[in-house]
Amino acid sequence: MKRQALLFLTAIQFLTRLPVPRFEAFEADWLAQSVRYFPLVGALAGWIGIAVWWLSSMCFTPAVAVGLMMGASLLLTGALHEDGFADACDGFGGGRTRESILAIMKDSRVGAYGAIGIAMMLGLKWSLLVSLPAAFFPAIVIGAHAASRWCATGLILRLQYVRSGEDAKSRPVAGSLTAAAWLSSGALGVLGLLPVGLLPAGLFVGAAERPALAVDLAAAMVSAVAGSLLAGRYFKNRIGGYTGDCLGAVQQISELIFILAALGLLPLIQRAL
């Protein structure tokens, strides 16, 4: 249990800016082994965002509360995933060959494709979140955070890491997942979502709406996984595998697809049930 706790703290340290206790002796394989906790860390990030949204809602309009929640999430993660998404937009938008794509993604400067892509991504995400019913909001947001990290780690399972040498910042996690570990990591993400049912009235749906929410979350998960599979296939065709920026891009794309599907399918599911 102590080792698992250390792996969870390693995942928190890698994915967020949250302070963690100092490790007495860090082992080289901890980061690779901590990948199984990425969805659970995603759920934690979602819970922190929900806390900011709920407190902000007491003073501001829903649109402002959502904006403050998104800003808090960016601070929490250091915009790690958004940076990868922007670099991927620049690389795959401006590069024509495998070598040029990798070189552009390595460049720390943000180009037109990256700037346009991140503006569209954040703007669309904000508009979707503002449109979510308040009672469904916590479950969908936390679910999106957990599911998107799970989808991103799926690339580690399925694809080859394509950088080498000094450029290989994400190599410690490359090839670190088995199918069983990936499935168990998804289960951990679901566990991080379960406490939503303990939220007080007004922050969660009533008993009659819970079956519709469960189906909606499942459908959103399937949609996010499908989107990540398509993205992974695109990366494989263009560069032969993935990079750290590709992981960030898939996290952002999967999160957006999850929220989009949850919002779009919710009325249909409610009428069907």
N, C-alpha and C positions, 0 to 999 in steps of 0.2 A: 504493500500500500504506500509505503514511503517513496518507493521508486516511481510509482504512478503519479503521486502528488508532485514529484520533481518534474516529471515529463509534462504535466499539465501547466506548471509554472513556466517551464521552458516555452511552451506554446504561447502562453500569455505574453512572455517577454518578446517573442519573435513577431507576433501579430499586432501588439498594441504598445502604447506608451505607459501602461499601468506599472507602478513600481512593484517589484517582487523582491523577496528576501535574497540576500547574497548567497550564492552557492559556495559551499566549502570546497568542492572539487568538481568541476564541470567535466563530463565525459563526452568524447567526440561524437558518440552515436545518439546522444540525447535528443538533438534536434530532429534527426531522422525518425526516431521513435515517437516524438511528440506530435507528429503529423496526425495521428489518430484522434488527437484532442482538438484539432482545428475547428470542427463544427461546434463543439461545446464552447470554445472561446468565442465563436461567432454568436452563439446564443447569449453569452455573457455581454458581448458588445450590444446586442439588441436590447437586453434588459436595461443597460445603462442609458441607451437612447430613449427607451420608453419612460424612464424616470425623468429625464430632461423634458420630454414632451408633456408628461402629466403635470409637472411643476409649472412649465411655461404656459400651459392651457389655463391656469388659474389667473393669469395676468394678461394674456394676449389672445389674439384671434387664432383659430386653428391653423391658418396659413403661416403665421409667424411662429407658432409653436413647432410646426413641422420643420421650418427653416432652422430654428435653433437646435432641434434634434439632429438634423443633418450636419450642422456645424460641429456639434459635440462629437458626432461619430467620426468626422474628419480629424478632429484633434485627438480623439482616442486612438485611432489607428495610424496617425501621422500621414494620412492620405496614401498609405502603402498601396492599396489596391487601385485607387484612382490614378496614381502615378503609373502603374503598370498598364492600365487601360489606355492612358494617353500615349505612352511610348509605343504600345501595340498599334494604335491608330496611325501614328506617324510611320512606323516601320512597314506595316502591311499596306498602308495607303500610298506611301512614297517609294517603296522599294520594288524592284522588278525581279531581282535574283535573290537567292537564299542569302548570299553574302551581303548584299546591300540592305536587305531587311534587317539582318542581325546588326549590321553596323549602325543603322539609323536608330534602332531601339537602344543601342548602347549609348548613344549621344544624350547627354543630360539636358540639352536644350529641347524646348517644346515647339514643334512646328505647327503649321496651319491645321493639319489633320488632327493632331492631338488636341489643340485648343478647341476646335469645332466639336470634336467627339466628346470631350469632357463637358463642354457647355450643354450639349444636347442631352447627354446622359443625366447630368444633375438636374437639368430643367425638367426633363420628362419624369424623373423619379419624384421630384417635388410635386409635380402636378398629380401624379398617381396617388401619392400618400395623402395629399389634401383631400382627394376624392373618396378615400376609404371611410366607411362608417366607423364612428368612434368605438363602438363596442367590439368590432372585429379588428381594430387597429393593432392592439398589442400582439395578438397571436400571429397576424400576418407579418408584421415587422420582425418579430423575433424569429419566426419561421424562415423568413427570407434571408436573414443574416446567417442562420445555421445551415440552411440548405445550400446557399451559394458557396460557403467554404467547403462543404462536402463535394459539390460539383467540381470545384477547382482542384481538390485533391485527387479527383478521378483522373485528371491528366497525368498525375504522377504514376498512377497505376497502369494506364493504358499506353502512354507515349514515352518516347526516348528523350532524355534531356540533351539539347543540341550544342550547348556551349562547353568550352573546355578551358583549362588553364586559369589564368587570373580573371577571365570574364565570368567564370562559373560561380556566381554568388549563390545560386540556389542548388548547386550540386549536392550539398549535404543532405537534402531531402530527396534527391533523385533515386528512384528505384527502391524507396524505403517502405512501400506499401504492398501488402498482399491483398487478395480479394477479400479474405476473411477480415483482415484489419480494417479495410475500407468500409465494409458493411457494418462492422461494430462501431466505427466512428460515426456513421449515420445514426445508429441507435443512440449514441451519446448525445448527438444533436437533438434528437427527439426528447430525451430526458430533460435537456435544458429548456424545452418548450412546455413541458407538463405543468410547472408551477403557475402558468397563466390561469389555470382553472381555479386558483386560490385568490385571484384578484377580486376586490370588492365590487358590488353592484355598480353599474355605470361604466366600468372599465372592462367588462367582459359580457359576452352574450348570455342570455338566459338558457335554462335547460332545454327549452323547445328548439332553440337555434343551434345547439351544439352539434347535432348530426350534420347539419348543413355546413358548419364551419370545418368539421373534420374532413368531409368530402372535398370541400374547397381547397383546404391545405394539401390534401393528397393530389388533387388535380394540378395545383400549382407546382408541386414537387416534380411531378411527371413532366410538366412543361419545361421546368428549369433544367432537368436532366437531359431532355431532348435538345434543348438549346446548347448545353455544354458539349454534347456529343457532336453536334454539327460544327461547333467552334473547333473542337479537337480535330475533327477530320480536315477542316480548312487549314489548321496549323500544320498538320502532317503533310498535306499536299504542297504547301508553300515552302516550309523549311525543314520538313522531315521529323518534326517533334515539337517540343515546347521549350520555353524559357521562363524565367521568373516573371517577366512582363506578361507572358501568356497566361500564367496562373492568375495574376491580378485582373487581366481582361476578362477571363472566364468568371471570376467571382463577381465582377460588376455586371456582366451580361446576365448571369444566372439570377442575381438578385433582382434586376429589373424585370426579367421575364417572370419570375415568381410573383412579384407584386402585380404586374400587368395581368397575368392569368387569374390570380386570386380576385382582383377587382372585376374583370370582365366576366368570369364564370359565376360569381357569387349570385347575381339575380337569377340566372338560369337554374342553379342548384336549389335555391330557395323555393322557386316555383315548382320544381320537380318533386321536392320533398314535402 
